[in-house]
Amino acid sequence: MDFGDDVMEGSDGQRRKKRYHRHTPRQIQQLEAMFKECPHPDENQRMQLSRELGLEPRQIKFWFQNRRTQMKAQHERADNCFLRAENDKIRCENIAMREALRTVICPTCGGPPVADDYFDEQKLRMENARLKDEASSRISPLFDRFMMISSPLRVLVFTLYTTSCSLTGCRA
């Protein structure tokens, strides 16, 4: 049997393609059994298989090469399916988390959902509180000084002070 070339010489000197050769079920069964034991047979193992199966060593070599390629493709497809499922799962979790963040309510005040600029707003609130404390500490000594002034002016200053305290949040 000559299976070495894909092209043969015809009787009239023209080249023609060789007929495609399929392996017999017995050959495939033995090749598969050997593949399970050793997916990378060495030269001696390929020679022994070629004698047992009546095939050329090159056919054995190419069959194992093709089978390894098939196995690799099968593993890659399985991995891709697994990774696609994991990706879909993570995408669903991400969507659920985003939805939860859109409908979150403050546990202490029951306020509206948190905006994207929540942390900037928090910084501004902290800065406002600090400024209120600073303003309150500056106004208190002034108030004490004006308390010693006459009554009508004292009422005006007291009114201004209480208004200022209500605006700044200080407790007089």
N, C-alpha and C positions, 0 to 999 in steps of 0.2 A: 504494500500500500504506500503510495506516495502522496502525502498530505502537506508537503513542505511549502509549496508555492500556491498562490491564488490564481496564477495564470499558467496555461499549458500551451505547448506548440501543437498546432493541428497538423494533419497530413499534408496540407498544401502550404505550410509555412506560416499560416496566419495564426495570430494569438487569439485565444478565446478563454473566457473565465471558466474556472473550475466549478463544478457543482458543489453547493453548500452541503457540508457533511454534518448530520446530527448524530450525537452519540446515542448508543443503545441504552435502554433503561438499566441494564446490568452495569454498563460502564459508568453511568451517572451515579448509580448507587455506590459503587466502589470508590469513585472519586469523592463523593460526599462523605463517605465513612472516613477516608483518609484526611479530608479537609477538617473534619471534627477533631481528629487526633493531632494533625499538624498542618496549619494553614500555609506554612512556608516550607515546603519540602526541598531538600537539597538535591544536588544532581543525581546522587545514587538512588534516592527514593523515587525521583522522577523516572529514571531508567528502569527501575524494577516495575513501577506502575505501567510504563509503556509496554514492557514485555508481557505483563499479565493481561492487559486490556487490548493489546494489538493496535496501539496508537503510537504515533511518533512522539519523542520526548518534547518537541516544540509544542505539540498539541496539549500535552499535559501541562507544560509551563504556562501556556496561554489560558488554559481552562482555570488553573489556580489563580492566575492574575485577574481574570475576569470575575471569578467568584469572590475574591477579596474586595474588588471594586464594588460588586453588588452588595456585599455585607456592609461595607462602609456607607454606601448610599442608604441602605435600610436603617442603619444606626443613626445616620444624620436626619433621616425623615422622622424617626421616633423622637430624637432629641428636639427637633424643630416643633413637633406636635406638643411635646411636654413644655417647651419654652413658650410656645404660643398660648397654651392653657394658663401657664403661670403669669404671662403678660396680661392676659384678659382678666385674670383674678385680681392682679394688682391694680389694673385700670379701674375695675369695679370698686375696689376699696378706696381708691383715690377719689372717684366720683362721689361715693358715699361720704367720705370725709369732707369734701368741699361742700356738699349739701348740708352736712351737720354744722359746718362753720357758718353757713349762710343763715341758719335758723337758730344759732346759739343765743341764749339769753343770760344776762348777768345773774349769777346765783344770789347776790346780795340785794340788788335793787330791781331785778326783773326787767331791766332795761332792754332797749332794742338790740338787734344783732350787731356784732362787732364789725366795724368797718375796716377796710384795708389799712387805713392810717391810724389804727387804734393805738399803736405804740407812740406815734408822734403826738397824738392827743394826750396820752398819759404823761409824756414829757412836759407838754404845755400846762397840764393841770398841776404837776409838781412845781413847775416854775411859778405859776400863779400863787400857789400856797406859800411858797418861800417869799414872794414879793409882798403878799398880804401880811405875813409875820413881820417883815422888815418895815412896812409902812406903819403897822400898828405900834411897833416899838419906837418909831420916830414921832408918832402923833401923841402918844401917852405923855411924854415929858412936856410937850407944848400945851396939852390940855391942863396939866397940873399948874403950869405957870399962869395960864389965863384964868384959872379958878379964883385967883386972888384979886381979880379986877372986879369992878362994880357989877351989880346984879343984872341990868339989862344986857350988858355985853356978855356976862356969864351965861345967860339964857341962850343968846345967839351962838356962842362958842359951844355950849353943851349940845345944841341942836345940830350944829355942824359935825361935832364929834360923833354923836350917835348915828347920824346919817353916814358918816365915813365908816363907822364900825359895821353898820349893816351892809355897806357895799364891799368892804374888805373881809368881812367875816370875823373880825376880832371880837373878843368877849370883854367888855369893860365892866 
